[in-house]
């Protein structure tokens, strides 16, 4: 049987509401969200719209639903969404683009860990023929999850935005870890989001909320998004109780994300000092550390199981090489990083 988990680096989605966040949730003023009458939900949407510089916002249960809604707004059945081959909707959204929006995916080989260029978008565009899917939107992921938490720079995003415009495409940003990119690059969320017609911010990752995401765009885009939110089962009624967590997070948990990035760097540096462990990339940009233990003569899945028996959870099976992935977050402090490194050293040395 596995030991109790003392250090959980499986994902930043496993964070638990802090006492302050729980208090805000307990005291939240609520109403009928679906009728636009929940004041806490409305406040959360106002904060997200202002933060990103967009006209309007809608609160939904998950980031995956945000992507599904956006693709449904932009695409008819058989249309295409352009994205990197590492993008989350391809690998981890249960086939949602096809199932919910009836759209194809045009995959790009970004070359830089999930980040592609405007030139790549241009090359993906083919002269229209009746037997081809028609690209309608280009989707970027900030940060690139399966690219090791890589950040798009503002210039890279501007380059793709320009390509989208000259090819008459909408541009959508999967902002699962947008605020991690803000902390890492110093570029504002507004500057990133203004390159896009629509974007979203996940609340249940680095911000530490138990659930939810906020989708932003023009008033017309959000008005149509409400329809698909309802059709996809996203109506939440008196959801101010959980939206209050998002309000609290925006007010208290944004600047501290830099601490997660420092802990990720400490973890990567410690792992590189263990013989036969390969860290890729060696210098994490944000809060994700990918590494390979094949040099130890062990399968990464076996290493993950051995660590779990020591009370440290780190996932395996990421990317073509089935790498291990450790994700730092607000529930893991520097002492937790030290304990995780000690456990990896023990496993590497064959100590029970």
Secondary structure per residue as TSV (DSSP state, phi and psi in degrees):
chain	resnum	aa	ss	phi	psi
A	1	X	-	360.0	141.1
A	2	X	-	-69.3	149.0
A	3	X	-	-71.8	162.4
A	4	X	-	-59.8	140.9
A	5	X	-	-77.9	115.7
A	6	X	S	-96.2	-33.2
A	7	X	E	-131.0	113.3
A	8	X	E	-110.6	103.8
A	9	X	-	-109.5	19.8
A	10	X	S	-63.2	-41.9
A	11	X	-	-167.3	160.4
A	12	X	G	-81.1	0.9
A	13	X	G	-79.8	-8.8
A	14	X	G	-92.5	5.3
A	15	X	-	-59.7	149.5
A	16	X	-	-114.7	146.5
A	17	X	-	-58.0	134.3
A	18	X	-	-73.2	165.7
A	19	X	H	-54.9	-40.8
A	20	X	H	-64.0	-39.9
A	21	X	H	-67.3	-42.2
A	22	X	H	-61.7	-38.8
A	23	X	H	-63.6	-43.8
A	24	X	H	-61.3	-38.7
A	25	X	H	-66.9	-42.0
A	26	X	H	-65.8	-29.3
A	27	X	T	-98.8	4.8
A	28	X	-	-63.9	139.4
A	29	X	-	-82.5	133.3
A	30	X	-	-129.0	166.6
A	31	X	-	-164.9	-164.5
A	32	X	-	-84.0	99.3
A	33	X	G	-59.6	-40.9
A	34	X	G	-65.2	-24.3
A	35	X	G	-95.6	5.2
A	36	X	T	75.6	21.7
A	37	X	-	-108.8	9.3
A	38	X	-	-93.7	109.4
A	39	X	H	-64.1	-30.8
A	40	X	H	-74.7	-40.4
A	41	X	H	-61.1	-44.6
A	42	X	H	-61.3	-39.5
A	43	X	H	-64.4	-42.8
A	44	X	H	-59.8	-44.2
A	45	X	H	-65.7	-37.2
A	46	X	H	-63.8	-41.3
A	47	X	H	-62.5	-46.1
A	48	X	H	-65.6	-41.7
A	49	X	H	-64.0	-42.9
A	50	X	H	-66.2	-41.1
A	51	X	H	-61.4	-35.4
A	52	X	H	-100.1	-8.2
A	53	X	T	75.4	20.6
A	54	X	-	-101.0	163.5
A	55	X	S	-71.6	-36.2
A	56	X	E	-151.5	169.8
A	57	X	E	-151.2	159.1
A	58	X	E	-137.4	138.9
A	59	X	E	-92.8	128.8
A	60	X	E	-133.7	166.5
A	61	X	S	-66.3	-29.0
A	62	X	-	-154.6	161.4
A	63	X	H	-66.8	-35.2
A	64	X	H	-58.1	-40.3
A	65	X	H	-66.6	-34.7
A	66	X	H	-59.0	-47.3
A	67	X	H	-61.3	-45.1
A	68	X	H	-59.3	-43.9
A	69	X	H	-63.9	-46.5
A	70	X	H	-60.8	-46.2
A	71	X	H	-64.7	-33.7
A	72	X	H	-69.4	-35.1
A	73	X	H	-65.9	-44.7
A	74	X	H	-82.6	-26.8
A	75	X	-	-116.1	146.6
A	76	X	-	-97.9	165.5
A	77	X	T	-56.1	131.2
A	78	X	T	93.2	-11.0
A	79	X	-	-73.3	172.5
A	80	X	E	-123.1	145.0
A	81	X	E	-111.6	128.5
A	82	X	E	-92.0	127.1
A	83	X	E	-155.8	167.6
A	84	X	E	-70.3	152.1
A	85	X	T	-64.9	-16.8
A	86	X	T	-92.9	-0.7
A	87	X	-	-63.0	144.9
A	88	X	H	-56.2	-42.0
A	89	X	H	-61.6	-24.2
A	90	X	H	-76.0	-41.1
A	91	X	H	-103.7	-20.4
A	92	X	S	-143.2	26.9
A	93	X	S	-126.4	27.5
A	94	X	T	55.9	33.4
A	95	X	T	71.3	22.6
A	96	X	H	-55.9	-43.9
A	97	X	H	-55.5	-40.8
A	98	X	H	-75.3	-45.6
A	99	X	H	-70.2	-40.7
A	100	X	H	-98.4	-30.3
A	101	X	H	-115.2	-8.9
A	102	X	-	64.9	28.2
A	103	X	-	-108.6	153.3
A	104	X	E	-85.6	163.1
A	105	X	E	-117.1	124.4
A	106	X	E	-95.4	111.5
A	107	X	E	-91.5	133.2
A	108	X	E	-108.0	146.7
A	109	X	-	-94.1	93.9
A	110	X	-	-61.3	-37.1
A	111	X	S	89.9	-30.2
A	112	X	B	-123.4	70.6
A	113	X	T	52.2	50.5
A	114	X	T	93.7	-2.0
A	115	X	B	-106.4	123.9
A	116	X	-	-117.7	175.3
A	117	X	-	-109.5	166.3
A	118	X	H	-63.3	-34.2
A	119	X	H	-61.9	-38.4
A	120	X	H	-63.6	-36.7
A	121	X	H	-65.2	-45.2
A	122	X	H	-56.4	-43.7
A	123	X	H	-70.2	-22.9
A	124	X	H	-77.1	-16.7
A	125	X	-	-81.8	127.1
A	126	X	-	-116.2	151.9
A	127	X	-	-55.2	137.7
A	128	X	-	-63.3	131.3
A	129	X	-	-137.1	154.0
A	130	X	T	-64.6	-18.8
A	131	X	T	-99.3	15.1
A	132	X	S	-117.8	144.5
A	133	X	-	-66.4	146.4
A	134	X	-	-100.6	117.1
A	135	X	E	-64.9	134.2
A	136	X	E	-121.0	-21.7
A	137	X	E	-151.4	145.1
A	138	X	E	-109.0	133.3
A	139	X	E	-118.1	125.8
A	140	X	E	-114.6	149.8
A	141	X	E	-117.0	117.6
A	142	X	S	-121.1	109.9
A	143	X	S	-84.0	170.0
A	144	X	B	-80.8	107.6
A	145	X	T	-57.8	-63.2
A	146	X	T	-76.6	0.5
A	147	X	T	-94.9	15.6
A	148	X	T	80.8	24.7
A	149	X	S	78.1	26.6
A	150	X	B	-68.9	140.6
A	151	X	-	-96.6	136.6
A	152	X	-	-72.8	135.6
A	153	X	-	-81.6	163.0
A	154	X	H	-61.9	-40.0
A	155	X	H	-65.0	-38.1
A	156	X	H	-64.3	-39.8
A	157	X	H	-70.3	-37.6
A	158	X	H	-62.4	-38.2
A	159	X	H	-61.7	-45.6
A	160	X	H	-70.3	-37.4
A	161	X	H	-60.6	-42.1
A	162	X	H	-63.7	-39.8
A	163	X	H	-65.1	-39.5
A	164	X	H	-60.8	-43.9
A	165	X	H	-64.7	-45.3
A	166	X	H	-71.3	-15.5
A	167	X	T	-105.3	11.5
A	168	X	T	57.8	40.9
A	169	X	-	-107.8	147.1
A	170	X	E	-75.6	158.6
A	171	X	E	-125.6	126.7
A	172	X	E	-120.9	139.0
A	173	X	E	-113.2	118.9
A	174	X	E	-76.3	101.3
A	175	X	-	-98.7	41.3
A	176	X	T	-51.3	-39.7
A	177	X	T	-131.2	40.1
A	178	X	H	-55.3	-43.3
A	179	X	H	-73.0	-21.3
A	180	X	H	-66.5	-40.1
A	181	X	H	-64.9	-37.7
A	182	X	H	-61.1	-46.3
A	183	X	H	-64.5	-35.2
A	184	X	H	-80.0	-34.4
A	185	X	H	-102.9	-22.4
A	186	X	-	82.5	-1.6
A	187	X	-	-82.2	138.4
A	188	X	-	-73.6	155.8
A	189	X	H	-60.6	-35.7
A	190	X	H	-63.6	-44.1
A	191	X	H	-62.4	-41.8
A	192	X	H	-65.5	-49.6
A	193	X	H	-68.7	-26.4
A	194	X	T	-71.8	-10.4
A	195	X	T	-80.0	-8.6
A	196	X	S	-120.9	151.6
A	197	X	S	-76.5	-28.7
A	198	X	E	-148.1	155.6
A	199	X	E	-160.4	167.7
A	200	X	E	-146.7	158.2
A	201	X	E	-122.2	126.1
A	202	X	E	-80.9	136.4
A	203	X	S	-97.7	-18.4
A	204	X	S	-97.0	11.6
A	205	X	S	-108.5	-113.3
A	206	X	T	-61.2	-23.1
A	207	X	T	-76.9	-14.9
A	208	X	-	83.4	14.2
A	209	X	-	-83.2	158.2
A	210	X	S	-76.1	-21.0
A	211	X	S	-166.4	154.6
A	212	X	-	110.2	159.3
A	213	X	E	-152.8	160.1
A	214	X	E	-124.2	124.0
A	215	X	E	-98.7	132.5
A	216	X	E	-122.8	156.6
A	217	X	E	174.0	-162.6
A	218	X	-	-70.4	165.4
A	219	X	H	-60.2	-41.0
A	220	X	H	-65.6	-41.3
A	221	X	H	-62.0	-46.9
A	222	X	H	-68.0	-35.8
A	223	X	H	-60.3	-43.7
A	224	X	H	-70.9	-33.6
A	225	X	H	-60.4	-34.1
A	226	X	H	-58.9	-36.9
A	227	X	H	-62.4	-48.2
A	228	X	H	-72.3	-32.0
A	229	X	H	-56.9	-45.4
A	230	X	H	-67.1	-44.7
A	231	X	H	-63.3	-35.5
A	232	X	T	-81.3	1.2
A	233	X	T	89.1	25.6
A	234	X	-	-96.4	4.8
A	235	X	-	-66.4	131.9
A	236	X	-	-123.8	-1.5
A	237	X	S	59.0	-123.6
A	238	X	S	-79.8	63.9
A	239	X	T	-87.5	7.4
A	240	X	H	-59.2	-25.3
A	241	X	H	-60.9	-40.7
A	242	X	H	-90.2	-28.4
A	243	X	H	-64.0	-29.3
A	244	X	H	-60.2	-30.5
A	245	X	H	-63.5	-39.2
A	246	X	H	-66.9	-41.6
A	247	X	H	-60.1	-47.3
A	248	X	H	-59.6	-42.5
A	249	X	H	-63.9	-43.2
A	250	X	H	-62.8	-31.2
A	251	X	H	-84.6	-21.1
A	252	X	H	-129.0	-22.1
A	253	X	S	-114.4	9.3
A	254	X	S	-80.8	-54.3
A	255	X	T	-63.8	-30.0
A	256	X	T	-70.8	-9.2
A	257	X	H	-60.0	-26.4
A	258	X	H	-60.4	-29.3
A	259	X	H	-64.6	-39.3
A	260	X	H	-62.4	-38.5
A	261	X	H	-67.1	-39.2
A	262	X	H	-65.2	-40.1
A	263	X	H	-64.9	-36.1
A	264	X	H	-64.4	-40.8
A	265	X	H	-64.5	-41.4
A	266	X	H	-62.6	-41.0
A	267	X	H	-64.2	-45.3
A	268	X	H	-62.1	-43.0
A	269	X	H	-63.4	-40.3
A	270	X	H	-66.7	-39.9
A	271	X	H	-65.6	-36.7
A	272	X	H	-66.9	-17.8
A	273	X	T	-85.5	-5.4
A	274	X	S	-93.4	117.3
A	275	X	T	-54.5	139.8
A	276	X	T	77.2	3.7
A	277	X	-	-99.7	128.3
A	278	X	E	-106.0	121.7
A	279	X	E	-99.1	128.9
A	280	X	S	-141.3	108.7
A	281	X	S	-80.4	159.4
A	282	X	S	-69.2	-28.3
A	283	X	S	-114.8	96.6
A	284	X	-	-60.9	139.4
A	285	X	S	-83.2	-30.9
A	286	X	S	-133.9	-120.8
A	287	X	S	-112.2	20.5
A	288	X	E	-119.9	136.4
A	289	X	E	-125.8	117.9
A	290	X	E	-105.3	135.6
A	291	X	E	-151.9	160.7
A	292	X	E	-124.6	129.3
A	293	X	-	-105.3	13.8
A	294	X	G	-59.0	-31.5
A	295	X	G	-64.8	-15.0
A	296	X	G	-82.5	-6.1
A	297	X	T	80.8	18.6
A	298	X	S	-126.7	148.3
A	299	X	-	-72.5	142.6
A	300	X	H	-59.1	-34.3
A	301	X	H	-65.2	-37.7
A	302	X	H	-66.6	-40.5
A	303	X	H	-62.4	-42.4
A	304	X	H	-59.0	-43.5
A	305	X	H	-65.6	-40.4
A	306	X	H	-65.8	-38.3
A	307	X	H	-66.5	-39.6
A	308	X	H	-61.3	-36.2
A	309	X	H	-65.4	-19.1
A	310	X	T	-99.1	7.5
A	311	X	T	87.3	14.1
A	312	X	E	-121.1	120.7
A	313	X	E	-105.2	118.6
A	314	X	-	-134.2	126.5
A	315	X	E	-75.5	159.4
A	316	X	E	-132.5	162.9
A	317	X	E	101.0	26.3
A	318	X	E	-101.0	124.8
A	319	X	T	77.9	177.8
A	320	X	T	-58.6	-25.1
A	321	X	T	-96.5	7.1
A	322	X	T	52.6	45.4
A	323	X	E	-66.1	161.6
A	324	X	E	-85.3	148.1
A	325	X	E	-134.3	123.6
A	326	X	E	-111.9	131.5
A	327	X	E	-122.1	120.1
A	328	X	-	-85.0	154.6
A	329	X	-	-163.8	-177.6
A	330	X	T	-70.2	-13.5
A	331	X	T	-91.6	3.4
A	332	X	-	-122.9	116.8
A	333	X	-	-100.0	-173.6
A	334	X	H	-63.3	-33.4
A	335	X	H	-65.7	-35.7
A	336	X	H	-64.8	-37.7
A	337	X	H	-63.2	-42.5
A	338	X	H	-61.4	-42.5
A	339	X	H	-66.2	-39.5
A	340	X	H	-63.1	-43.4
A	341	X	H	-64.2	-39.6
A	342	X	H	-62.5	-40.0
A	343	X	H	-65.7	-41.8
A	344	X	H	-64.3	-40.7
A	345	X	H	-61.3	-41.8
A	346	X	H	-62.6	-44.7
A	347	X	H	-64.0	-42.7
A	348	X	H	-62.3	-34.5
A	349	X	H	-87.0	-3.1
A	350	X	T	79.2	20.1
A	351	X	-	-88.7	133.3
A	352	X	-	-75.3	360.0
